[in-house]
Every structure is written in structure tokens, then in C-alpha cells.
Amino acid sequence: MVELEAAIVGAGPAGLAAALYLKRAGISFVLLDKMGPGGKLNNIHEIANMPGFLPISGLKLANELYASVKEAGVDFSYGEVVRISRGGRGFIVETDVETYSVYGVVVATGFVYEAVVKGEKELRGQGISYCATCDGPIYRGKETLVYGEGNRAEEEADYLSGICPKVYFVSKSRSLSLKKPNVVPVLDSEIVAFEKRDGLVVAHIKGPEGEREIGASACFPLYGERSALTFLSGLEVKEERGYLLVDERMKTSVDGLFAAGDIVKKGLRQVVTALSDGAVAATSLASYVRGKRKNG
Ligand SMILES: Cc1cc2nc3c(=O)[nH]c(=O)nc-3n(C[C@H](O)[C@H](O)[C@H](O)COP(=O)(O)OP(=O)(O)OC[C@H]3O[C@@H](n4cnc5c(N)ncnc54)[C@H](O)[C@@H]3O)c2cc1C
């Protein structure tokens, strides 16, 4: 078992920012990821909304972020975290290659999308997207479709309704709180397949009145969103639909456990907010660790 002061789980933008701040605060820690550093950025064609950068390829931004962290003296370690439990110095962090005993942890594991509709996976990046705030402007002036339910889906539809003439809101739910003249509800319905036809993504929909097709320039299917949190099941940490609840210092309901980035319950999931969360979480964790040092 390796004894350190802290662990960061996830080396996406949030984890990388946390690593930079922890390093500069003089804390000993490990930065873990089950893939490479950069997180989701590695698979995104172009990142917009990133102050200081013109639109930039996700891979390039991931490299830039990692370079600045490396320059500060941080190395990333491969490891899939399979469990975090109480014990040792405070927490035992188990990965598929090593076990760490640490005072505190920053969880920055984001969330993932599983393709749940036939054809969804094949059309990713060709009209299927999961982030209206990010990709919506590409479809300005075009008809779009959101498939989901609840706050998150309604927020995506609301955003699109400001830039698209018509937004279809297809949902398994029977209600929609969002009332906008250009948001067309298609409720109590399920999308069974997507296909690309004549430059549009065509959604095959089963609803109370039988089957129908809707074509849109872009579809945002959100039913496959899953938070990457299974390894925390041993701790009684407060969450909502997989998103961790944190206070203004990015502290979760468990002492010594902080969270940052897309895994946190919040209104805007972007690179800038992930970076900010990481900085705040690391600063809070550094202060927590200093308290532990003092008290032995
Ligand atoms: C299609 C798309 C386009 C986007 N476009 C933009 C854009 O233009 N502008 C913008 O600002 N934002 C954009 N975003 C959002 C942005 O990518 C995210 O907000 C950001 O990546 C969140 O960073 P994060 O560090 O919280 O999580 P992630 O980037 O998801 O990183 C999480 C990391 O945790 C690791 N991990 C997960 N589980 C484990 C485990 N058990 N053990 C070890 N490691 C683990 C993963 O491998 C991953 O590397 C886009 C998102 C999508 C999906």
C-alpha cells in the first residue's frame, strides 16, 4: 500500500486543474485515470467556449492542459479506481494496479454516455451530440431534437430554442415544464432508431398514436447519460441521479472527500467550469490535509 496525502481520481480538465493546484500547495498525491490525461476532450473534434483559445481540437487542448500540469512536476498514473472506502490515513483508494492510503480525495470522474438507441453510436459527431451548449451553435437556424426528460434535458432544449427555429422535445415522460412556442413536445414516446437520410438525422419514434419519423439537423439523446461513480458505493455520500452534491468549497457530504467537474450537480458542464471546480476542490483539500498534518 502506498501512503500519500491525497488522490485525484480522473485526469480530465477538472482533475488536471486540481493536480496543478495541489502540486503548488506542496501536497503529495497521485493523479489517477483509467485512460490517458485529458478526459472527454480527447474525443471531441472541436472545443469552443474556452476563453483564451480560438476554437481548438479537443486533443490539442488536452495536450496543452497536461503540458502545463507536467511542467509543474505532476505525472499522471494509470489506474482504474474500483473502490474508495474508509480506512488507513482516512481513505483507501483501490485501483486495478495499486492501493493508496490518503487523507483526502478529489473525485473528478465526469460522466459517460452509453448509446441506448439503435444507430446512435454510428452517428456520433455526424448529427448526434450530447451537449447543446457546446455543439448547438453549429446548428443555429436549423431544426433540432432533444430526447430525454427532467431538468437537464429541458435546459438543453431551452438553450436550443434560443438559436433554432424549431426544437422537438421527445420524451418518455408525459409532461414538459418548458413552455416555449418553438419547442414542440412529443411526449409518452420512445425513439427506437436513428438513421441519416438526406443530410438529416431521422428519429424513428413510437408513441401513443403509433409510429412516426422526425428529421432534424441534430439530435441530442440524453437517456444514456451515466455518472462514473460506482466505486463510491461503500461511502454514504449524498448524490442526486449520480451527481455529487457539494458545498461552495467543492466538499461532498463526506469529510475529506471533494468533487469537481461534470460529476458534480451543477448548471453548466463545460471545460471552464470543470477547471474552476478543480482549482477550488484542490485548494480546499490542501487546507484539509494541512489540518491533518498539524493534528498528526
Ligand atoms: C460532444 C461534447 C462536446 C463538448 N464540447 C465542449 C465545448 O465545445 N466546450 C466546452 O467547454 N465543453 C465541451 N464539452 C464538455 C466538456 O468536455 C466537459 O465539461 C469536461 O470534459 C468535463 O471535465 P471533467 O474533468 O469533469 O470530466 P471528463 O472530461 O469526463 O474526465 C473524467 C476522467 O475521469 C476518468 N475516469 C472515470 N472513471 C474513472 C475511474 N473509475 N478510475 C479512474 N479514472 C476514471 C475518465 O477516464 C476521464 O479521463 C463537450 C462535451 C461533449 C460530450
The ligand as a MOL file (V3000), in Angstrom:
LIG
                    3D

  0  0  0     0  0            999 V3000
M  V30 BEGIN CTAB
M  V30 COUNTS 53 58 0 0 0
M  V30 BEGIN ATOM
M  V30 1 C -19.7620 16.0620 -27.5060 0
M  V30 2 C -19.2580 17.0160 -26.4540 0
M  V30 3 C -18.7700 18.2480 -26.8560 0
M  V30 4 C -18.3160 19.1430 -25.8960 0
M  V30 5 N -17.8610 20.3670 -26.3190 0
M  V30 6 C -17.4400 21.2730 -25.4050 0
M  V30 7 C -17.0140 22.5720 -25.8140 0
M  V30 8 O -17.0000 22.9170 -27.0160 0
M  V30 9 N -16.6150 23.4530 -24.8530 0
M  V30 10 C -16.6110 23.1230 -23.5210 0
M  V30 11 O -16.2180 23.9520 -22.7110 0
M  V30 12 N -17.0390 21.8870 -23.1080 0
M  V30 13 C -17.4470 20.9730 -24.0100 0
M  V30 14 N -17.9060 19.7450 -23.5950 0
M  V30 15 C -17.9650 19.4630 -22.1470 0
M  V30 16 C -16.5830 19.1010 -21.5700 0
M  V30 17 O -15.9930 18.0860 -22.3700 0
M  V30 18 C -16.7380 18.6120 -20.1430 0
M  V30 19 O -17.4630 19.5650 -19.3900 0
M  V30 20 C -15.3770 18.3770 -19.4760 0
M  V30 21 O -14.6110 17.4480 -20.2030 0
M  V30 22 C -15.5750 17.8840 -18.0510 0
M  V30 23 O -14.3380 17.6030 -17.4700 0
M  V30 24 P -14.2070 16.5520 -16.2600 0
M  V30 25 O -12.7650 16.5710 -15.8930 0
M  V30 26 O -15.2080 16.8360 -15.2310 0
M  V30 27 O -14.6480 15.1420 -16.8560 0
M  V30 28 P -14.0950 14.2750 -18.0770 0
M  V30 29 O -13.5260 15.1210 -19.1410 0
M  V30 30 O -15.2280 13.3720 -18.4180 0
M  V30 31 O -12.9020 13.4210 -17.4320 0
M  V30 32 C -13.1670 12.4040 -16.4970 0
M  V30 33 C -11.9740 11.4520 -16.4510 0
M  V30 34 O -12.1890 10.5070 -15.3830 0
M  V30 35 C -11.7220 9.2360 -15.7940 0
M  V30 36 N -12.3840 8.1970 -15.0040 0
M  V30 37 C -13.7170 7.9020 -14.9610 0
M  V30 38 N -13.9360 6.8860 -14.1000 0
M  V30 39 C -12.7140 6.5250 -13.6020 0
M  V30 40 C -12.2660 5.5320 -12.6600 0
M  V30 41 N -13.1270 4.6960 -12.0630 0
M  V30 42 N -10.9520 5.4400 -12.3960 0
M  V30 43 C -10.0550 6.2750 -12.9840 0
M  V30 44 N -10.4070 7.2320 -13.8700 0
M  V30 45 C -11.7200 7.3560 -14.1700 0
M  V30 46 C -12.0870 9.1750 -17.2800 0
M  V30 47 O -11.2700 8.2360 -17.9550 0
M  V30 48 C -11.8230 10.6240 -17.7240 0
M  V30 49 O -10.4980 10.7790 -18.2100 0
M  V30 50 C -18.3460 18.8030 -24.5180 0
M  V30 51 C -18.8150 17.5510 -24.1260 0
M  V30 52 C -19.2730 16.6650 -25.0670 0
M  V30 53 C -19.7750 15.3120 -24.6310 0
M  V30 END ATOM
M  V30 BEGIN BOND
M  V30 1 1 1 2
M  V30 2 1 2 3
M  V30 3 2 2 52
M  V30 4 2 3 4
M  V30 5 1 4 5
M  V30 6 1 4 50
M  V30 7 2 5 6
M  V30 8 1 6 7
M  V30 9 1 6 13
M  V30 10 2 7 8
M  V30 11 1 7 9
M  V30 12 1 9 10
M  V30 13 2 10 11
M  V30 14 1 10 12
M  V30 15 2 12 13
M  V30 16 1 13 14
M  V30 17 1 14 15
M  V30 18 1 14 50
M  V30 19 1 15 16
M  V30 20 1 16 17
M  V30 21 1 16 18
M  V30 22 1 18 19
M  V30 23 1 18 20
M  V30 24 1 20 21
M  V30 25 1 20 22
M  V30 26 1 22 23
M  V30 27 1 23 24
M  V30 28 2 24 25
M  V30 29 1 24 26
M  V30 30 1 24 27
M  V30 31 1 27 28
M  V30 32 2 28 29
M  V30 33 1 28 30
M  V30 34 1 28 31
M  V30 35 1 31 32
M  V30 36 1 32 33
M  V30 37 1 33 34
M  V30 38 1 33 48
M  V30 39 1 34 35
M  V30 40 1 35 36
M  V30 41 1 35 46
M  V30 42 1 36 37
M  V30 43 1 36 45
M  V30 44 2 37 38
M  V30 45 1 38 39
M  V30 46 1 39 40
M  V30 47 2 39 45
M  V30 48 1 40 41
M  V30 49 2 40 42
M  V30 50 1 42 43
M  V30 51 2 43 44
M  V30 52 1 44 45
M  V30 53 1 46 47
M  V30 54 1 46 48
M  V30 55 1 48 49
M  V30 56 2 50 51
M  V30 57 1 51 52
M  V30 58 1 52 53
M  V30 END BOND
M  V30 END CTAB
M  END
